[in-house]
Amino acid sequence: MAGASRRSLGQLLQQGWNEIPEVIGSTGMAIVGIGFATVGCYNYVKQDGDNRRYKSTYTIMRPDDPKVKLIRKD
């Protein structure tokens, strides 16, 4: 058993793929999904995605608030 602790990461992934492919595959898909979600949330914030024309609740802003100049007027 002393040799079992000296495996490389590639060997461990290969053994995991042979023994539990569902867990290894779903973990890979989850990591890709988290990456896509992170990029999507980043783009949403950067492109001012919360500035919708019609909102479900009213928002009151002061005239000197910097978000006032970003309000859509269409």
All heavy atoms as a GROMACS GRO file, in nm:
protein
  576
    1MET      N    1   0.080  -0.121   0.000
    1MET     CA    2   0.000   0.000   0.000
    1MET      C    3   0.084   0.127   0.000
    1MET      O    4   0.033   0.234  -0.020
    1MET     CB    5  -0.093   0.004   0.122
    1MET     CG    6  -0.217  -0.076   0.105
    1MET     SD    7  -0.316  -0.005  -0.024
    1MET     CE    8  -0.471  -0.063   0.021
    2ALA      N    9   0.211   0.117   0.024
    2ALA     CA   10   0.295   0.236   0.028
    2ALA      C   11   0.305   0.300  -0.110
    2ALA      O   12   0.316   0.421  -0.121
    2ALA     CB   13   0.435   0.200   0.079
    3GLY      N   14   0.296   0.222  -0.217
    3GLY     CA   15   0.305   0.276  -0.352
    3GLY      C   16   0.179   0.348  -0.395
    3GLY      O   17   0.181   0.426  -0.488
    4ALA      N   18   0.066   0.322  -0.327
    4ALA     CA   19  -0.061   0.383  -0.366
    4ALA      C   20  -0.062   0.534  -0.340
    4ALA      O   21  -0.133   0.607  -0.406
    4ALA     CB   22  -0.176   0.317  -0.293
    5SER      N   23   0.017   0.580  -0.245
    5SER     CA   24   0.017   0.722  -0.213
    5SER      C   25   0.108   0.802  -0.306
    5SER      O   26   0.110   0.923  -0.299
    5SER     CB   27   0.060   0.743  -0.068
    5SER     OG   28   0.194   0.699  -0.053
    6ARG      N   29   0.184   0.736  -0.393
    6ARG     CA   30   0.277   0.805  -0.481
    6ARG      C   31   0.225   0.808  -0.624
    6ARG      O   32   0.302   0.795  -0.718
    6ARG     CB   33   0.414   0.738  -0.477
    6ARG     CG   34   0.477   0.747  -0.342
    6ARG     CD   35   0.606   0.672  -0.339
    6ARG     NE   36   0.657   0.673  -0.204
    6ARG     CZ   37   0.772   0.727  -0.170
    6ARG    NH1   38   0.849   0.782  -0.260
    6ARG    NH2   39   0.813   0.724  -0.046
    7ARG      N   40   0.099   0.825  -0.643
    7ARG     CA   41   0.040   0.831  -0.777
    7ARG      C   42   0.033   0.974  -0.824
    7ARG      O   43   0.013   1.066  -0.745
    7ARG     CB   44  -0.099   0.770  -0.778
    7ARG     CG   45  -0.098   0.623  -0.753
    7ARG     CD   46  -0.236   0.569  -0.767
    7ARG     NE   47  -0.230   0.426  -0.747
    7ARG     CZ   48  -0.311   0.341  -0.804
    7ARG    NH1   49  -0.406   0.384  -0.883
    7ARG    NH2   50  -0.300   0.213  -0.781
    8SER      N   51   0.042   0.991  -0.953
    8SER     CA   52   0.026   1.126  -1.008
    8SER      C   53  -0.123   1.158  -1.022
    8SER      O   54  -0.209   1.070  -1.010
    8SER     CB   55   0.096   1.136  -1.143
    8SER     OG   56   0.026   1.060  -1.239
    9LEU      N   57  -0.152   1.284  -1.048
    9LEU     CA   58  -0.291   1.326  -1.064
    9LEU      C   59  -0.356   1.256  -1.183
    9LEU      O   60  -0.472   1.215  -1.177
    9LEU     CB   61  -0.298   1.477  -1.080
    9LEU     CG   62  -0.437   1.538  -1.094
    9LEU    CD1   63  -0.521   1.508  -0.970
    9LEU    CD2   64  -0.428   1.687  -1.118
   10GLY      N   65  -0.280   1.240  -1.290
   10GLY     CA   66  -0.333   1.172  -1.408
   10GLY      C   67  -0.369   1.027  -1.380
   10GLY      O   68  -0.471   0.977  -1.427
   11GLN      N   69  -0.287   0.960  -1.302
   11GLN     CA   70  -0.316   0.821  -1.266
   11GLN      C   71  -0.441   0.813  -1.179
   11GLN      O   72  -0.522   0.722  -1.194
   11GLN     CB   73  -0.197   0.759  -1.195
   11GLN     CG   74  -0.078   0.733  -1.285
   11GLN     CD   75   0.045   0.690  -1.207
   11GLN    OE1   76   0.060   0.728  -1.090
   11GLN    NE2   77   0.130   0.614  -1.272
   12LEU      N   78  -0.456   0.908  -1.086
   12LEU     CA   79  -0.575   0.908  -1.001
   12LEU      C   80  -0.702   0.935  -1.082
   12LEU      O   81  -0.806   0.873  -1.059
   12LEU     CB   82  -0.561   1.011  -0.890
   12LEU     CG   83  -0.463   0.975  -0.779
   12LEU    CD1   84  -0.447   1.092  -0.683
   12LEU    CD2   85  -0.510   0.852  -0.705
   13LEU      N   86  -0.692   1.029  -1.178
   13LEU     CA   87  -0.809   1.055  -1.263
   13LEU      C   88  -0.843   0.934  -1.349
   13LEU      O   89  -0.961   0.902  -1.370
   13LEU     CB   90  -0.783   1.178  -1.350
   13LEU     CG   91  -0.787   1.312  -1.278
   13LEU    CD1   92  -0.746   1.424  -1.371
   13LEU    CD2   93  -0.924   1.338  -1.221
   14GLN      N   94  -0.741   0.867  -1.400
   14GLN     CA   95  -0.766   0.748  -1.482
   14GLN      C   96  -0.830   0.637  -1.399
   14GLN      O   97  -0.924   0.572  -1.444
   14GLN     CB   98  -0.635   0.699  -1.542
   14GLN     CG   99  -0.653   0.585  -1.639
   14GLN     CD  100  -0.522   0.542  -1.705
   14GLN    OE1  101  -0.415   0.581  -1.660
   14GLN    NE2  102  -0.533   0.463  -1.809
   15GLN      N  103  -0.782   0.617  -1.276
   15GLN     CA  104  -0.842   0.516  -1.190
   15GLN      C  105  -0.985   0.555  -1.154
   15GLN      O  106  -1.075   0.471  -1.153
   15GLN     CB  107  -0.759   0.500  -1.062
   15GLN     CG  108  -0.817   0.394  -0.968
   15GLN     CD  109  -0.736   0.382  -0.840
   15GLN    OE1  110  -0.635   0.449  -0.823
   15GLN    NE2  111  -0.782   0.297  -0.751
   16GLY      N  112  -1.006   0.684  -1.126
   16GLY     CA  113  -1.142   0.730  -1.096
   16GLY      C  114  -1.235   0.712  -1.214
   16GLY      O  115  -1.351   0.676  -1.198
   17TRP      N  116  -1.186   0.739  -1.335
   17TRP     CA  117  -1.269   0.722  -1.454
   17TRP      C  118  -1.306   0.576  -1.474
   17TRP      O  119  -1.416   0.544  -1.517
   17TRP     CB  120  -1.196   0.777  -1.577
   17TRP     CG  121  -1.280   0.771  -1.700
   17TRP    CD1  122  -1.270   0.680  -1.801
   17TRP    CD2  123  -1.389   0.856  -1.735
   17TRP    NE1  124  -1.365   0.705  -1.895
   17TRP    CE2  125  -1.440   0.812  -1.858
   17TRP    CE3  126  -1.449   0.965  -1.673
   17TRP    CZ2  127  -1.547   0.874  -1.920
   17TRP    CZ3  128  -1.555   1.026  -1.735
   17TRP    CH2  129  -1.602   0.982  -1.856
   18ASN      N  130  -1.215   0.485  -1.442
   18ASN     CA  131  -1.242   0.342  -1.455
   18ASN      C  132  -1.336   0.291  -1.348
   18ASN      O  133  -1.415   0.200  -1.372
   18ASN     CB  134  -1.112   0.262  -1.452
   18ASN     CG  135  -1.029   0.282  -1.577
   18ASN    OD1  136  -1.084   0.308  -1.684
   18ASN    ND2  137  -0.899   0.272  -1.564
   19GLU      N  138  -1.330   0.348  -1.228
   19GLU     CA  139  -1.410   0.298  -1.116
   19GLU      C  140  -1.544   0.372  -1.100
   19GLU      O  141  -1.646   0.308  -1.071
   19GLU     CB  142  -1.330   0.307  -0.987
   19GLU     CG  143  -1.211   0.214  -0.985
   19GLU     CD  144  -1.130   0.223  -0.857
   19GLU    OE1  145  -1.175   0.295  -0.764
   19GLU    OE2  146  -1.025   0.160  -0.850
   20ILE      N  147  -1.544   0.503  -1.113
   20ILE     CA  148  -1.667   0.582  -1.094
   20ILE      C  149  -1.678   0.687  -1.205
   20ILE      O  150  -1.662   0.806  -1.180
   20ILE     CB  151  -1.670   0.648  -0.955
   20ILE    CG1  152  -1.536   0.716  -0.923
   20ILE    CG2  153  -1.709   0.552  -0.846
   20ILE    CD1  154  -1.536   0.799  -0.797
   21PRO      N  155  -1.707   0.645  -1.327
   21PRO     CA  156  -1.711   0.742  -1.438
   21PRO      C  157  -1.822   0.846  -1.424
   21PRO      O  158  -1.807   0.959  -1.471
   21PRO     CB  159  -1.732   0.655  -1.561
   21PRO     CG  160  -1.790   0.529  -1.510
   21PRO     CD  161  -1.736   0.510  -1.372
   22GLU      N  162  -1.933   0.810  -1.357
   22GLU     CA  163  -2.043   0.905  -1.343
   22GLU      C  164  -2.001   1.024  -1.258
   22GLU      O  165  -2.033   1.139  -1.288
   22GLU     CB  166  -2.165   0.838  -1.277
   22GLU     CG  167  -2.221   0.722  -1.356
   22GLU     CD  168  -2.155   0.590  -1.318
   22GLU    OE1  169  -2.068   0.589  -1.228
   22GLU    OE2  170  -2.189   0.488  -1.380
   23VAL      N  171  -1.928   0.997  -1.151
   23VAL     CA  172  -1.885   1.104  -1.060
   23VAL      C  173  -1.780   1.192  -1.128
   23VAL      O  174  -1.787   1.316  -1.121
   23VAL     CB  175  -1.831   1.045  -0.929
   23VAL    CG1  176  -1.772   1.154  -0.841
   23VAL    CG2  177  -1.941   0.971  -0.855
   24ILE      N  178  -1.684   1.130  -1.195
   24ILE     CA  179  -1.579   1.207  -1.261
   24ILE      C  180  -1.638   1.291  -1.375
   24ILE      O  181  -1.605   1.410  -1.390
   24ILE     CB  182  -1.469   1.113  -1.315
   24ILE    CG1  183  -1.406   1.031  -1.202
   24ILE    CG2  184  -1.362   1.192  -1.389
   24ILE    CD1  185  -1.336   1.112  -1.097
   25GLY      N  186  -1.727   1.233  -1.455
   25GLY     CA  187  -1.789   1.307  -1.566
   25GLY      C  188  -1.876   1.421  -1.518
   25GLY      O  189  -1.871   1.532  -1.572
   26SER      N  190  -1.958   1.395  -1.417
   26SER     CA  191  -2.046   1.500  -1.367
   26SER      C  192  -1.968   1.611  -1.296
   26SER      O  193  -2.007   1.727  -1.301
   26SER     CB  194  -2.153   1.442  -1.275
   26SER     OG  195  -2.093   1.381  -1.162
   27THR      N  196  -1.857   1.576  -1.234
   27THR     CA  197  -1.772   1.679  -1.173
   27THR      C  198  -1.713   1.770  -1.280
   27THR      O  199  -1.711   1.892  -1.264
   27THR     CB  200  -1.659   1.614  -1.091
   27THR    OG1  201  -1.717   1.532  -0.989
   27THR    CG2  202  -1.570   1.718  -1.028
   28GLY      N  203  -1.670   1.711  -1.390
   28GLY     CA  204  -1.617   1.792  -1.501
   28GLY      C  205  -1.723   1.884  -1.558
   28GLY      O  206  -1.696   2.002  -1.586
   29MET      N  207  -1.844   1.831  -1.578
   29MET     CA  208  -1.953   1.914  -1.630
   29MET      C  209  -1.991   2.025  -1.532
   29MET      O  210  -2.025   2.136  -1.574
   29MET     CB  211  -2.074   1.828  -1.665
   29MET     CG  212  -2.053   1.742  -1.787
   29MET     SD  213  -2.201   1.658  -1.842
   29MET     CE  214  -2.205   1.523  -1.727
   30ALA      N  215  -1.985   1.995  -1.402
   30ALA     CA  216  -2.017   2.098  -1.301
   30ALA      C  217  -1.914   2.209  -1.304
   30ALA      O  218  -1.950   2.328  -1.293
   30ALA     CB  219  -2.023   2.034  -1.162
   31ILE      N  220  -1.787   2.175  -1.320
   31ILE     CA  221  -1.683   2.278  -1.325
   31ILE      C  222  -1.702   2.367  -1.448
   31ILE      O  223  -1.690   2.489  -1.441
   31ILE     CB  224  -1.544   2.212  -1.322
   31ILE    CG1  225  -1.518   2.153  -1.184
   31ILE    CG2  226  -1.434   2.312  -1.358
   31ILE    CD1  227  -1.395   2.068  -1.173
   32VAL      N  228  -1.735   2.306  -1.562
   32VAL     CA  229  -1.761   2.385  -1.684
   32VAL      C  230  -1.884   2.475  -1.662
   32VAL      O  231  -1.884   2.592  -1.700
   32VAL     CB  232  -1.780   2.292  -1.805
   32VAL    CG1  233  -1.832   2.368  -1.924
   32VAL    CG2  234  -1.649   2.224  -1.839
   33GLY      N  235  -1.989   2.422  -1.599
   33GLY     CA  236  -2.109   2.501  -1.572
   33GLY      C  237  -2.084   2.618  -1.480
   33GLY      O  238  -2.137   2.727  -1.500
   34ILE      N  239  -2.001   2.596  -1.378
   34ILE     CA  240  -1.967   2.705  -1.286
   34ILE      C  241  -1.889   2.813  -1.361
   34ILE      O  242  -1.909   2.933  -1.340
   34ILE     CB  243  -1.889   2.652  -1.165
   34ILE    CG1  244  -1.981   2.570  -1.076
   34ILE    CG2  245  -1.823   2.764  -1.086
   34ILE    CD1  246  -1.912   2.494  -0.965
   35GLY      N  247  -1.802   2.771  -1.452
   35GLY     CA  248  -1.726   2.868  -1.532
   35GLY      C  249  -1.818   2.951  -1.621
   35GLY      O  250  -1.803   3.073  -1.628
   36PHE      N  251  -1.912   2.885  -1.689
   36PHE     CA  252  -2.008   2.957  -1.774
   36PHE      C  253  -2.094   3.052  -1.691
   36PHE      O  254  -2.123   3.164  -1.734
   36PHE     CB  255  -2.099   2.861  -1.850
   36PHE     CG  256  -2.034   2.798  -1.970
   36PHE    CD1  257  -2.067   2.669  -2.007
   36PHE    CD2  258  -1.942   2.866  -2.047
   36PHE    CE1  259  -2.009   2.610  -2.118
   36PHE    CE2  260  -1.883   2.809  -2.157
   36PHE     CZ  261  -1.916   2.680  -2.194
   37ALA      N  262  -2.138   3.008  -1.573
   37ALA     CA  263  -2.221   3.093  -1.488
   37ALA      C  264  -2.143   3.215  -1.440
   37ALA      O  265  -2.198   3.327  -1.435
   37ALA     CB  266  -2.272   3.013  -1.369
   38THR      N  267  -2.016   3.196  -1.408
   38THR     CA  268  -1.934   3.309  -1.363
   38THR      C  269  -1.917   3.412  -1.474
   38THR      O  270  -1.932   3.532  -1.451
   38THR     CB  271  -1.796   3.258  -1.317
   38THR    OG1  272  -1.816   3.161  -1.213
   38THR    CG2  273  -1.709   3.370  -1.267
   39VAL      N  274  -1.889   3.365  -1.595
   39VAL     CA  275  -1.874   3.457  -1.709
   39VAL      C  276  -2.006   3.527  -1.739
   39VAL      O  277  -2.009   3.648  -1.766
   39VAL     CB  278  -1.822   3.381  -1.833
   39VAL    CG1  279  -1.828   3.467  -1.957
   39VAL    CG2  280  -1.680   3.334  -1.810
   40GLY      N  281  -2.117   3.454  -1.730
   40GLY     CA  282  -2.248   3.514  -1.755
   40GLY      C  283  -2.284   3.621  -1.654
   40GLY      O  284  -2.333   3.728  -1.689
   41CYS      N  285  -2.258   3.595  -1.526
   41CYS     CA  286  -2.286   3.695  -1.423
   41CYS      C  287  -2.195   3.816  -1.438
   41CYS      O  288  -2.239   3.930  -1.418
   41CYS     CB  289  -2.269   3.634  -1.284
   41CYS     SG  290  -2.399   3.517  -1.242
   42TYR      N  291  -2.070   3.794  -1.473
   42TYR     CA  292  -1.977   3.905  -1.494
   42TYR      C  293  -2.025   3.994  -1.608
   42TYR      O  294  -2.028   4.116  -1.597
   42TYR     CB  295  -1.837   3.850  -1.523
   42TYR     CG  296  -1.736   3.957  -1.554
   42TYR    CD1  297  -1.680   4.034  -1.453
   42TYR    CD2  298  -1.697   3.983  -1.685
   42TYR    CE1  299  -1.588   4.132  -1.481
   42TYR    CE2  300  -1.605   4.081  -1.714
   42TYR     CZ  301  -1.550   4.156  -1.612
   42TYR     OH  302  -1.460   4.254  -1.641
   43ASN      N  303  -2.065   3.933  -1.720
   43ASN     CA  304  -2.115   4.011  -1.834
   43ASN      C  305  -2.245   4.084  -1.800
   43ASN      O  306  -2.267   4.195  -1.846
   43ASN     CB  307  -2.135   3.922  -1.956
   43ASN     CG  308  -2.004   3.879  -2.017
   43ASN    OD1  309  -1.903   3.946  -2.001
   43ASN    ND2  310  -2.006   3.767  -2.086
   44TYR      N  311  -2.332   4.022  -1.722
   44TYR     CA  312  -2.458   4.085  -1.681
   44TYR      C  313  -2.432   4.212  -1.603
   44TYR      O  314  -2.493   4.316  -1.627
   44TYR     CB  315  -2.538   3.986  -1.597
   44TYR     CG  316  -2.673   4.036  -1.552
   44TYR    CD1  317  -2.782   4.033  -1.637
   44TYR    CD2  318  -2.691   4.087  -1.424
   44TYR    CE1  319  -2.907   4.078  -1.595
   44TYR    CE2  320  -2.814   4.132  -1.382
   44TYR     CZ  321  -2.921   4.127  -1.468
   44TYR     OH  322  -3.043   4.173  -1.427
   45VAL      N  323  -2.336   4.206  -1.510
   45VAL     CA  324  -2.305   4.322  -1.428
   45VAL      C  325  -2.234   4.428  -1.511
   45VAL      O  326  -2.263   4.548  -1.499
   45VAL     CB  327  -2.219   4.280  -1.306
   45VAL    CG1  328  -2.164   4.401  -1.234
   45VAL    CG2  329  -2.300   4.195  -1.212
   46LYS      N  330  -2.141   4.388  -1.597
   46LYS     CA  331  -2.065   4.484  -1.676
   46LYS      C  332  -2.151   4.557  -1.778
   46LYS      O  333  -2.126   4.672  -1.810
   46LYS     CB  334  -1.950   4.415  -1.749
   46LYS     CG  335  -1.834   4.385  -1.658
   46LYS     CD  336  -1.793   4.509  -1.586
   46LYS     CE  337  -1.646   4.531  -1.588
   46LYS     NZ  338  -1.607   4.647  -1.512
   47GLN      N  339  -2.253   4.492  -1.832
   47GLN     CA  340  -2.339   4.553  -1.932
   47GLN      C  341  -2.465   4.614  -1.871
   47GLN      O  342  -2.562   4.640  -1.941
   47GLN     CB  343  -2.378   4.450  -2.039
   47GLN     CG  344  -2.259   4.400  -2.117
   47GLN     CD  345  -2.295   4.291  -2.214
   47GLN    OE1  346  -2.410   4.249  -2.223
   47GLN    NE2  347  -2.197   4.243  -2.286
   48ASP      N  348  -2.464   4.635  -1.739
   48ASP     CA  349  -2.575   4.697  -1.668
   48ASP      C  350  -2.705   4.622  -1.696
   48ASP      O  351  -2.806   4.680  -1.738
   48ASP     CB  352  -2.587   4.845  -1.706
   48ASP     CG  353  -2.670   4.923  -1.606
   48ASP    OD1  354  -2.675   4.881  -1.489
   48ASP    OD2  355  -2.729   5.024  -1.644
   49GLY      N  356  -2.706   4.493  -1.673
   49GLY     CA  357  -2.821   4.408  -1.703
   49GLY      C  358  -2.942   4.435  -1.617
   49GLY      O  359  -3.053   4.397  -1.651
   50ASP      N  360  -2.925   4.502  -1.504
   50ASP     CA  361  -3.038   4.529  -1.416
   50ASP      C  362  -3.116   4.652  -1.460
   50ASP      O  363  -3.217   4.687  -1.402
   50ASP     CB  364  -2.987   4.548  -1.273
   50ASP     CG  365  -3.098   4.541  -1.171
   50ASP    OD1  366  -3.190   4.460  -1.190
   50ASP    OD2  367  -3.094   4.618  -1.074
   51ASN      N  368  -3.071   4.720  -1.564
   51ASN     CA  369  -3.137   4.840  -1.613
   51ASN      C  370  -3.244   4.800  -1.715
   51ASN      O  371  -3.230   4.816  -1.834
   51ASN     CB  372  -3.033   4.934  -1.676
   51ASN     CG  373  -3.090   5.070  -1.705
   51ASN    OD1  374  -3.202   5.100  -1.667
   51ASN    ND2  375  -3.014   5.152  -1.773
   52ARG      N  376  -3.355   4.748  -1.665
   52ARG     CA  377  -3.464   4.704  -1.752
   52ARG      C  378  -3.565   4.817  -1.770
   52ARG      O  379  -3.582   4.902  -1.685
   52ARG     CB  380  -3.533   4.583  -1.689
   52ARG     CG  381  -3.443   4.463  -1.681
   52ARG     CD  382  -3.519   4.342  -1.632
   52ARG     NE  383  -3.580   4.362  -1.502
   52ARG     CZ  384  -3.519   4.337  -1.388
   52ARG    NH1  385  -3.396   4.294  -1.385
   52ARG    NH2  386  -3.582   4.356  -1.274
   53ARG      N  387  -3.633   4.813  -1.884
   53ARG     CA  388  -3.730   4.917  -1.913
   53ARG      C  389  -3.850   4.908  -1.818
   53ARG      O  390  -3.897   5.008  -1.766
   53ARG     CB  391  -3.776   4.903  -2.058
   53ARG     CG  392  -3.871   5.011  -2.100
   53ARG     CD  393  -3.902   5.002  -2.247
   53ARG     NE  394  -3.996   5.107  -2.286
   53ARG     CZ  395  -4.053   5.114  -2.401
   53ARG    NH1  396  -4.027   5.025  -2.493
   53ARG    NH2  397  -4.136   5.210  -2.430
   54TYR      N  398  -3.900   4.787  -1.797
   54TYR     CA  399  -4.014   4.767  -1.708
   54TYR      C  400  -3.969   4.683  -1.590
   54TYR      O  401  -3.914   4.575  -1.607
   54TYR     CB  402  -4.129   4.697  -1.780
   54TYR     CG  403  -4.177   4.773  -1.900
   54TYR    CD1  404  -4.146   4.731  -2.028
   54TYR    CD2  405  -4.252   4.888  -1.884
   54TYR    CE1  406  -4.190   4.801  -2.139
   54TYR    CE2  407  -4.297   4.959  -1.994
   54TYR     CZ  408  -4.265   4.914  -2.121
   54TYR     OH  409  -4.309   4.984  -2.229
   55LYS      N  410  -3.991   4.732  -1.470
   55LYS     CA  411  -3.955   4.659  -1.350
   55LYS      C  412  -4.081   4.624  -1.273
   55LYS      O  413  -4.185   4.687  -1.288
   55LYS     CB  414  -3.862   4.743  -1.262
   55LYS     CG  415  -3.726   4.768  -1.324
   55LYS     CD  416  -3.636   4.834  -1.223
   55LYS     CE  417  -3.498   4.850  -1.282
   55LYS     NZ  418  -3.400   4.890  -1.184
   56SER      N  419  -4.071   4.523  -1.189
   56SER     CA  420  -4.187   4.482  -1.110
   56SER      C  421  -4.207   4.573  -0.989
   56SER      O  422  -4.316   4.577  -0.932
   56SER     CB  423  -4.172   4.337  -1.066
   56SER     OG  424  -4.054   4.322  -0.990
   57THR      N  425  -4.104   4.645  -0.947
   57THR     CA  426  -4.117   4.737  -0.834
   57THR      C  427  -4.059   4.873  -0.874
   57THR      O  428  -3.969   4.881  -0.957
   57THR     CB  429  -4.041   4.686  -0.711
   57THR    OG1  430  -3.905   4.668  -0.744
   57THR    CG2  431  -4.097   4.554  -0.662
   58TYR      N  432  -4.113   4.976  -0.817
   58TYR     CA  433  -4.063   5.111  -0.843
   58TYR      C  434  -3.936   5.136  -0.762
   58TYR      O  435  -3.922   5.089  -0.650
   58TYR     CB  436  -4.168   5.216  -0.807
   58TYR     CG  437  -4.284   5.219  -0.902
   58TYR    CD1  438  -4.408   5.170  -0.864
   58TYR    CD2  439  -4.269   5.271  -1.029
   58TYR    CE1  440  -4.515   5.174  -0.951
   58TYR    CE2  441  -4.374   5.274  -1.117
   58TYR     CZ  442  -4.498   5.225  -1.078
   58TYR     OH  443  -4.602   5.227  -1.165
   59THR      N  444  -3.846   5.212  -0.820
   59THR     CA  445  -3.722   5.249  -0.752
   59THR      C  446  -3.709   5.401  -0.755
   59THR      O  447  -3.719   5.462  -0.860
   59THR     CB  448  -3.600   5.188  -0.823
   59THR    OG1  449  -3.620   5.047  -0.830
   59THR    CG2  450  -3.473   5.215  -0.748
   60ILE      N  451  -3.689   5.459  -0.639
   60ILE     CA  452  -3.673   5.603  -0.630
   60ILE      C  453  -3.524   5.633  -0.618
   60ILE      O  454  -3.454   5.575  -0.536
   60ILE     CB  455  -3.749   5.659  -0.508
   60ILE    CG1  456  -3.898   5.628  -0.522
   60ILE    CG2  457  -3.724   5.807  -0.492
   60ILE    CD1  458  -3.980   5.662  -0.402
   61MET      N  459  -3.478   5.725  -0.704
   61MET     CA  460  -3.336   5.762  -0.703
   61MET      C  461  -3.323   5.913  -0.686
   61MET      O  462  -3.405   5.989  -0.738
   61MET     CB  463  -3.268   5.720  -0.832
   61MET     CG  464  -3.261   5.573  -0.853
   61MET     SD  465  -3.170   5.538  -1.002
   61MET     CE  466  -3.182   5.362  -1.005
   62ARG      N  467  -3.218   5.952  -0.620
   62ARG     CA  468  -3.188   6.094  -0.606
   62ARG      C  469  -3.133   6.147  -0.737
   62ARG      O  470  -3.070   6.072  -0.813
   62ARG     CB  471  -3.086   6.115  -0.495
   62ARG     CG  472  -3.137   6.073  -0.359
   62ARG     CD  473  -3.025   6.085  -0.258
   62ARG     NE  474  -2.968   6.219  -0.255
   62ARG     CZ  475  -2.989   6.306  -0.159
   62ARG    NH1  476  -3.066   6.274  -0.058
   62ARG    NH2  477  -2.935   6.426  -0.163
   63PRO      N  478  -3.152   6.274  -0.770
   63PRO     CA  479  -3.101   6.329  -0.896
   63PRO      C  480  -2.949   6.326  -0.906
   63PRO      O  481  -2.895   6.321  -1.016
   63PRO     CB  482  -3.151   6.472  -0.895
   63PRO     CG  483  -3.257   6.479  -0.793
   63PRO     CD  484  -3.235   6.369  -0.696
   64ASP      N  485  -2.878   6.326  -0.794
   64ASP     CA  486  -2.732   6.324  -0.801
   64ASP      C  487  -2.673   6.183  -0.797
   64ASP      O  488  -2.552   6.166  -0.793
   64ASP     CB  489  -2.673   6.408  -0.686
   64ASP     CG  490  -2.719   6.360  -0.549
   64ASP    OD1  491  -2.814   6.280  -0.544
   64ASP    OD2  492  -2.660   6.403  -0.448
   65ASP      N  493  -2.759   6.081  -0.802
   65ASP     CA  494  -2.712   5.942  -0.806
   65ASP      C  495  -2.648   5.914  -0.943
   65ASP      O  496  -2.706   5.948  -1.046
   65ASP     CB  497  -2.830   5.848  -0.782
   65ASP     CG  498  -2.789   5.705  -0.760
   65ASP    OD1  499  -2.671   5.672  -0.782
   65ASP    OD2  500  -2.874   5.625  -0.720
   66PRO      N  501  -2.530   5.852  -0.948
   66PRO     CA  502  -2.466   5.826  -1.078
   66PRO      C  503  -2.543   5.728  -1.167
   66PRO      O  504  -2.525   5.729  -1.288
   66PRO     CB  505  -2.329   5.768  -1.041
   66PRO     CG  506  -2.325   5.752  -0.895
   66PRO     CD  507  -2.445   5.817  -0.836
   67LYS      N  508  -2.633   5.649  -1.109
   67LYS     CA  509  -2.710   5.556  -1.191
   67LYS      C  510  -2.822   5.625  -1.268
   67LYS      O  511  -2.879   5.568  -1.359
   67LYS     CB  512  -2.769   5.445  -1.104
   67LYS     CG  513  -2.665   5.346  -1.056
   67LYS     CD  514  -2.728   5.234  -0.980
   67LYS     CE  515  -2.784   5.134  -1.076
   67LYS     NZ  516  -2.841   5.016  -1.013
   68VAL      N  517  -2.854   5.749  -1.232
   68VAL     CA  518  -2.963   5.821  -1.298
   68VAL      C  519  -2.931   5.842  -1.446
   68VAL      O  520  -3.018   5.829  -1.532
   68VAL     CB  521  -2.991   5.956  -1.227
   68VAL    CG1  522  -3.083   6.043  -1.307
   68VAL    CG2  523  -3.050   5.929  -1.089
   69LYS      N  524  -2.806   5.874  -1.477
   69LYS     CA  525  -2.772   5.897  -1.618
   69LYS      C  526  -2.770   5.769  -1.701
   69LYS      O  527  -2.766   5.776  -1.823
   69LYS     CB  528  -2.638   5.970  -1.629
   69LYS     CG  529  -2.522   5.896  -1.572
   69LYS     CD  530  -2.398   5.981  -1.580
   69LYS     CE  531  -2.288   5.918  -1.494
   69LYS     NZ  532  -2.173   6.002  -1.480
   70LEU      N  533  -2.777   5.654  -1.635
   70LEU     CA  534  -2.780   5.527  -1.707
   70LEU      C  535  -2.922   5.475  -1.733
   70LEU      O  536  -2.939   5.373  -1.798
   70LEU     CB  537  -2.704   5.419  -1.628
   70LEU     CG  538  -2.556   5.447  -1.602
   70LEU    CD1  539  -2.497   5.338  -1.513
   70LEU    CD2  540  -2.480   5.453  -1.734
   71ILE      N  541  -3.023   5.545  -1.681
   71ILE     CA  542  -3.160   5.500  -1.697
   71ILE      C  543  -3.200   5.502  -1.844
   71ILE      O  544  -3.178   5.601  -1.914
   71ILE     CB  545  -3.256   5.587  -1.613
   71ILE    CG1  546  -3.226   5.569  -1.466
   71ILE    CG2  547  -3.401   5.553  -1.644
   71ILE    CD1  548  -3.306   5.659  -1.376
   72ARG      N  549  -3.260   5.394  -1.888
   72ARG     CA  550  -3.304   5.386  -2.027
   72ARG      C  551  -3.428   5.472  -2.048
   72ARG      O  552  -3.520   5.469  -1.970
   72ARG     CB  553  -3.334   5.242  -2.064
   72ARG     CG  554  -3.210   5.158  -2.068
   72ARG     CD  555  -3.240   5.016  -2.093
   72ARG     NE  556  -3.319   4.999  -2.212
   72ARG     CZ  557  -3.352   4.883  -2.262
   72ARG    NH1  558  -3.314   4.773  -2.204
   72ARG    NH2  559  -3.424   4.874  -2.371
   73LYS      N  560  -3.431   5.546  -2.155
   73LYS     CA  561  -3.543   5.636  -2.181
   73LYS      C  562  -3.629   5.589  -2.298
   73LYS      O  563  -3.712   5.660  -2.346
   73LYS     CB  564  -3.487   5.776  -2.212
   73LYS     CG  565  -3.399   5.830  -2.102
   73LYS     CD  566  -3.444   5.967  -2.064
   73LYS     CE  567  -3.347   6.036  -1.972
   73LYS     NZ  568  -3.343   6.000  -1.836
   74ASP      N  569  -3.605   5.466  -2.346
   74ASP     CA  570  -3.683   5.418  -2.462
   74ASP      C  571  -3.815   5.361  -2.428
   74ASP      O  572  -3.863   5.337  -2.333
   74ASP     CB  573  -3.603   5.314  -2.540
   74ASP     CG  574  -3.549   5.201  -2.455
   74ASP    OD1  575  -3.526   5.224  -2.336
   74ASP    OD2  576  -3.527   5.093  -2.507
   0.00000   0.00000   0.00000
